Amino acid sequence: EGTTYQLTLPPDLKARGINPTFHASILRPFHPNDDSRFPGRTSIELPGFLGSAEEWVVKGITDHYGRGRELLFEVQWNTGHVTWERVREVKHLAALQDYLLLQGVKTTQELP
């Protein structure tokens, strides 16, 4: 009871204001990713953990699911990762316009 642990954080995490002190009751053992169940999930997917030398570029949009505010698009990245993104995250991408053209529609509201 009352035990705390202090981590040595890298400078980028310190700059984000992350508190390096944690109470023992909230700490859990680290278990590496099971790549057979969750392929390609690494810490690089966490927001802000990309180094400036690596940039994710959209290769294309390959599918969609849902309607209205629940509309999601399957995005393929140059890293090989595939994610589902909300329309507000992809609306500015040329890949979205390409996808809509392939679907034979002009707007996301027209998608089946």
Biotite code that builds the C-alpha atoms (Angstrom):
import biotite.structure as struc

atoms = struc.array([
    struc.Atom([0.000, 0.000, 0.000], chain_id="A", res_id=1, res_name="GLU", atom_name="CA", element="C"),
    struc.Atom([1.379, 3.407, -0.963], chain_id="A", res_id=2, res_name="GLY", atom_name="CA", element="C"),
    struc.Atom([4.093, 1.994, -3.234], chain_id="A", res_id=3, res_name="THR", atom_name="CA", element="C"),
    struc.Atom([4.899, 4.045, -6.324], chain_id="A", res_id=4, res_name="THR", atom_name="CA", element="C"),
    struc.Atom([7.259, 3.518, -9.233], chain_id="A", res_id=5, res_name="TYR", atom_name="CA", element="C"),
    struc.Atom([9.058, 6.192, -11.173], chain_id="A", res_id=6, res_name="GLN", atom_name="CA", element="C"),
    struc.Atom([10.013, 5.604, -14.797], chain_id="A", res_id=7, res_name="LEU", atom_name="CA", element="C"),
    struc.Atom([12.791, 7.213, -16.760], chain_id="A", res_id=8, res_name="THR", atom_name="CA", element="C"),
    struc.Atom([10.914, 8.641, -19.728], chain_id="A", res_id=9, res_name="LEU", atom_name="CA", element="C"),
    struc.Atom([12.418, 9.615, -23.080], chain_id="A", res_id=10, res_name="PRO", atom_name="CA", element="C"),
    struc.Atom([12.474, 13.361, -23.804], chain_id="A", res_id=11, res_name="PRO", atom_name="CA", element="C"),
    struc.Atom([9.547, 13.256, -26.258], chain_id="A", res_id=12, res_name="ASP", atom_name="CA", element="C"),
    struc.Atom([7.262, 11.756, -23.600], chain_id="A", res_id=13, res_name="LEU", atom_name="CA", element="C"),
    struc.Atom([8.459, 14.243, -20.988], chain_id="A", res_id=14, res_name="LYS", atom_name="CA", element="C"),
    struc.Atom([7.646, 17.047, -23.447], chain_id="A", res_id=15, res_name="ALA", atom_name="CA", element="C"),
    struc.Atom([4.082, 15.728, -23.654], chain_id="A", res_id=16, res_name="ARG", atom_name="CA", element="C"),
    struc.Atom([3.723, 16.200, -19.912], chain_id="A", res_id=17, res_name="GLY", atom_name="CA", element="C"),
    struc.Atom([3.423, 12.498, -19.105], chain_id="A", res_id=18, res_name="ILE", atom_name="CA", element="C"),
    struc.Atom([3.819, 11.915, -15.388], chain_id="A", res_id=19, res_name="ASN", atom_name="CA", element="C"),
    struc.Atom([6.605, 9.376, -14.771], chain_id="A", res_id=20, res_name="PRO", atom_name="CA", element="C"),
    struc.Atom([5.262, 8.290, -11.355], chain_id="A", res_id=21, res_name="THR", atom_name="CA", element="C"),
    struc.Atom([2.721, 5.461, -11.124], chain_id="A", res_id=22, res_name="PHE", atom_name="CA", element="C"),
    struc.Atom([1.016, 3.843, -8.158], chain_id="A", res_id=23, res_name="HIS", atom_name="CA", element="C"),
    struc.Atom([1.720, 0.106, -7.933], chain_id="A", res_id=24, res_name="ALA", atom_name="CA", element="C"),
    struc.Atom([-1.992, -0.738, -8.008], chain_id="A", res_id=25, res_name="SER", atom_name="CA", element="C"),
    struc.Atom([-2.365, 0.427, -11.623], chain_id="A", res_id=26, res_name="ILE", atom_name="CA", element="C"),
    struc.Atom([0.733, -1.271, -13.037], chain_id="A", res_id=27, res_name="LEU", atom_name="CA", element="C"),
    struc.Atom([0.376, -4.518, -14.970], chain_id="A", res_id=28, res_name="ARG", atom_name="CA", element="C"),
    struc.Atom([2.973, -6.916, -16.403], chain_id="A", res_id=29, res_name="PRO", atom_name="CA", element="C"),
    struc.Atom([3.952, -6.283, -20.020], chain_id="A", res_id=30, res_name="PHE", atom_name="CA", element="C"),
    struc.Atom([2.888, -8.976, -22.485], chain_id="A", res_id=31, res_name="HIS", atom_name="CA", element="C"),
    struc.Atom([4.285, -8.663, -25.997], chain_id="A", res_id=32, res_name="PRO", atom_name="CA", element="C"),
    struc.Atom([1.843, -8.554, -28.897], chain_id="A", res_id=33, res_name="ASN", atom_name="CA", element="C"),
    struc.Atom([0.573, -11.910, -30.169], chain_id="A", res_id=34, res_name="ASP", atom_name="CA", element="C"),
    struc.Atom([1.349, -11.288, -33.838], chain_id="A", res_id=35, res_name="ASP", atom_name="CA", element="C"),
    struc.Atom([-0.774, -14.258, -34.933], chain_id="A", res_id=36, res_name="SER", atom_name="CA", element="C"),
    struc.Atom([-3.889, -12.685, -33.360], chain_id="A", res_id=37, res_name="ARG", atom_name="CA", element="C"),
    struc.Atom([-3.069, -9.019, -33.962], chain_id="A", res_id=38, res_name="PHE", atom_name="CA", element="C"),
    struc.Atom([-0.582, -8.827, -36.851], chain_id="A", res_id=39, res_name="PRO", atom_name="CA", element="C"),
    struc.Atom([1.491, -5.703, -37.195], chain_id="A", res_id=40, res_name="GLY", atom_name="CA", element="C"),
    struc.Atom([0.372, -3.984, -33.994], chain_id="A", res_id=41, res_name="ARG", atom_name="CA", element="C"),
    struc.Atom([3.343, -2.220, -32.547], chain_id="A", res_id=42, res_name="THR", atom_name="CA", element="C"),
    struc.Atom([4.015, 0.901, -30.530], chain_id="A", res_id=43, res_name="SER", atom_name="CA", element="C"),
    struc.Atom([4.550, 2.726, -33.813], chain_id="A", res_id=44, res_name="ILE", atom_name="CA", element="C"),
    struc.Atom([0.756, 2.797, -34.177], chain_id="A", res_id=45, res_name="GLU", atom_name="CA", element="C"),
    struc.Atom([0.347, 4.916, -31.092], chain_id="A", res_id=46, res_name="LEU", atom_name="CA", element="C"),
    struc.Atom([-0.237, 8.583, -31.927], chain_id="A", res_id=47, res_name="PRO", atom_name="CA", element="C"),
    struc.Atom([2.890, 10.670, -31.852], chain_id="A", res_id=48, res_name="GLY", atom_name="CA", element="C"),
    struc.Atom([5.341, 7.788, -31.569], chain_id="A", res_id=49, res_name="PHE", atom_name="CA", element="C"),
    struc.Atom([6.524, 8.017, -35.165], chain_id="A", res_id=50, res_name="LEU", atom_name="CA", element="C"),
    struc.Atom([9.991, 9.335, -35.609], chain_id="A", res_id=51, res_name="GLY", atom_name="CA", element="C"),
    struc.Atom([10.400, 12.196, -38.046], chain_id="A", res_id=52, res_name="SER", atom_name="CA", element="C"),
    struc.Atom([12.258, 9.864, -40.417], chain_id="A", res_id=53, res_name="ALA", atom_name="CA", element="C"),
    struc.Atom([9.208, 7.654, -40.953], chain_id="A", res_id=54, res_name="GLU", atom_name="CA", element="C"),
    struc.Atom([5.961, 8.865, -42.435], chain_id="A", res_id=55, res_name="GLU", atom_name="CA", element="C"),
    struc.Atom([2.783, 6.953, -43.117], chain_id="A", res_id=56, res_name="TRP", atom_name="CA", element="C"),
    struc.Atom([1.397, 7.568, -46.588], chain_id="A", res_id=57, res_name="VAL", atom_name="CA", element="C"),
    struc.Atom([-2.019, 6.374, -47.740], chain_id="A", res_id=58, res_name="VAL", atom_name="CA", element="C"),
    struc.Atom([-1.757, 3.822, -50.542], chain_id="A", res_id=59, res_name="LYS", atom_name="CA", element="C"),
    struc.Atom([-5.497, 3.655, -51.022], chain_id="A", res_id=60, res_name="GLY", atom_name="CA", element="C"),
    struc.Atom([-8.958, 3.184, -49.621], chain_id="A", res_id=61, res_name="ILE", atom_name="CA", element="C"),
    struc.Atom([-10.259, -0.322, -50.222], chain_id="A", res_id=62, res_name="THR", atom_name="CA", element="C"),
    struc.Atom([-13.606, -0.638, -48.450], chain_id="A", res_id=63, res_name="ASP", atom_name="CA", element="C"),
    struc.Atom([-16.199, 1.149, -46.376], chain_id="A", res_id=64, res_name="HIS", atom_name="CA", element="C"),
    struc.Atom([-18.662, 0.219, -43.660], chain_id="A", res_id=65, res_name="TYR", atom_name="CA", element="C"),
    struc.Atom([-21.594, 2.005, -42.084], chain_id="A", res_id=66, res_name="GLY", atom_name="CA", element="C"),
    struc.Atom([-23.477, 5.172, -42.974], chain_id="A", res_id=67, res_name="ARG", atom_name="CA", element="C"),
    struc.Atom([-23.633, 8.804, -41.887], chain_id="A", res_id=68, res_name="GLY", atom_name="CA", element="C"),
    struc.Atom([-21.552, 9.582, -38.812], chain_id="A", res_id=69, res_name="ARG", atom_name="CA", element="C"),
    struc.Atom([-20.793, 5.878, -38.410], chain_id="A", res_id=70, res_name="GLU", atom_name="CA", element="C"),
    struc.Atom([-19.177, 5.664, -41.876], chain_id="A", res_id=71, res_name="LEU", atom_name="CA", element="C"),
    struc.Atom([-15.707, 4.095, -41.767], chain_id="A", res_id=72, res_name="LEU", atom_name="CA", element="C"),
    struc.Atom([-13.163, 3.571, -44.530], chain_id="A", res_id=73, res_name="PHE", atom_name="CA", element="C"),
    struc.Atom([-10.544, 0.845, -44.739], chain_id="A", res_id=74, res_name="GLU", atom_name="CA", element="C"),
    struc.Atom([-7.232, 2.592, -45.402], chain_id="A", res_id=75, res_name="VAL", atom_name="CA", element="C"),
    struc.Atom([-4.105, 0.846, -46.676], chain_id="A", res_id=76, res_name="GLN", atom_name="CA", element="C"),
    struc.Atom([-0.864, 2.531, -45.656], chain_id="A", res_id=77, res_name="TRP", atom_name="CA", element="C"),
    struc.Atom([2.597, 2.426, -47.229], chain_id="A", res_id=78, res_name="ASN", atom_name="CA", element="C"),
    struc.Atom([3.813, 0.642, -44.083], chain_id="A", res_id=79, res_name="THR", atom_name="CA", element="C"),
    struc.Atom([1.582, -2.353, -44.840], chain_id="A", res_id=80, res_name="GLY", atom_name="CA", element="C"),
    struc.Atom([-0.811, -1.495, -42.024], chain_id="A", res_id=81, res_name="HIS", atom_name="CA", element="C"),
    struc.Atom([-4.554, -1.398, -42.607], chain_id="A", res_id=82, res_name="VAL", atom_name="CA", element="C"),
    struc.Atom([-6.783, 0.760, -40.411], chain_id="A", res_id=83, res_name="THR", atom_name="CA", element="C"),
    struc.Atom([-10.422, 1.812, -40.318], chain_id="A", res_id=84, res_name="TRP", atom_name="CA", element="C"),
    struc.Atom([-10.791, 5.593, -40.314], chain_id="A", res_id=85, res_name="GLU", atom_name="CA", element="C"),
    struc.Atom([-13.782, 7.909, -39.913], chain_id="A", res_id=86, res_name="ARG", atom_name="CA", element="C"),
    struc.Atom([-14.886, 9.976, -42.885], chain_id="A", res_id=87, res_name="VAL", atom_name="CA", element="C"),
    struc.Atom([-13.635, 13.168, -41.215], chain_id="A", res_id=88, res_name="ARG", atom_name="CA", element="C"),
    struc.Atom([-10.115, 11.693, -41.196], chain_id="A", res_id=89, res_name="GLU", atom_name="CA", element="C"),
    struc.Atom([-10.086, 10.844, -44.915], chain_id="A", res_id=90, res_name="VAL", atom_name="CA", element="C"),
    struc.Atom([-12.322, 13.501, -46.487], chain_id="A", res_id=91, res_name="LYS", atom_name="CA", element="C"),
    struc.Atom([-9.314, 15.548, -47.646], chain_id="A", res_id=92, res_name="HIS", atom_name="CA", element="C"),
    struc.Atom([-7.512, 12.604, -49.279], chain_id="A", res_id=93, res_name="LEU", atom_name="CA", element="C"),
    struc.Atom([-7.254, 12.093, -53.028], chain_id="A", res_id=94, res_name="ALA", atom_name="CA", element="C"),
    struc.Atom([-7.598, 8.381, -52.222], chain_id="A", res_id=95, res_name="ALA", atom_name="CA", element="C"),
    struc.Atom([-11.185, 9.039, -51.099], chain_id="A", res_id=96, res_name="LEU", atom_name="CA", element="C"),
    struc.Atom([-12.039, 10.677, -54.421], chain_id="A", res_id=97, res_name="GLN", atom_name="CA", element="C"),
    struc.Atom([-10.482, 7.703, -56.233], chain_id="A", res_id=98, res_name="ASP", atom_name="CA", element="C"),
    struc.Atom([-12.544, 5.304, -54.109], chain_id="A", res_id=99, res_name="TYR", atom_name="CA", element="C"),
    struc.Atom([-15.782, 7.206, -54.741], chain_id="A", res_id=100, res_name="LEU", atom_name="CA", element="C"),
    struc.Atom([-15.071, 7.180, -58.484], chain_id="A", res_id=101, res_name="LEU", atom_name="CA", element="C"),
    struc.Atom([-14.544, 3.408, -58.394], chain_id="A", res_id=102, res_name="LEU", atom_name="CA", element="C"),
    struc.Atom([-17.837, 3.049, -56.507], chain_id="A", res_id=103, res_name="GLN", atom_name="CA", element="C"),
    struc.Atom([-19.629, 5.123, -59.151], chain_id="A", res_id=104, res_name="GLY", atom_name="CA", element="C"),
    struc.Atom([-20.712, 7.872, -56.750], chain_id="A", res_id=105, res_name="VAL", atom_name="CA", element="C"),
    struc.Atom([-19.745, 11.503, -56.194], chain_id="A", res_id=106, res_name="LYS", atom_name="CA", element="C"),
    struc.Atom([-20.230, 11.860, -52.434], chain_id="A", res_id=107, res_name="THR", atom_name="CA", element="C"),
    struc.Atom([-19.898, 9.672, -49.357], chain_id="A", res_id=108, res_name="THR", atom_name="CA", element="C"),
    struc.Atom([-23.648, 10.046, -48.748], chain_id="A", res_id=109, res_name="GLN", atom_name="CA", element="C"),
    struc.Atom([-24.306, 8.134, -51.989], chain_id="A", res_id=110, res_name="GLU", atom_name="CA", element="C"),
    struc.Atom([-22.342, 5.055, -50.918], chain_id="A", res_id=111, res_name="LEU", atom_name="CA", element="C"),
    struc.Atom([-24.437, 1.901, -50.543], chain_id="A", res_id=112, res_name="PRO", atom_name="CA", element="C"),
])
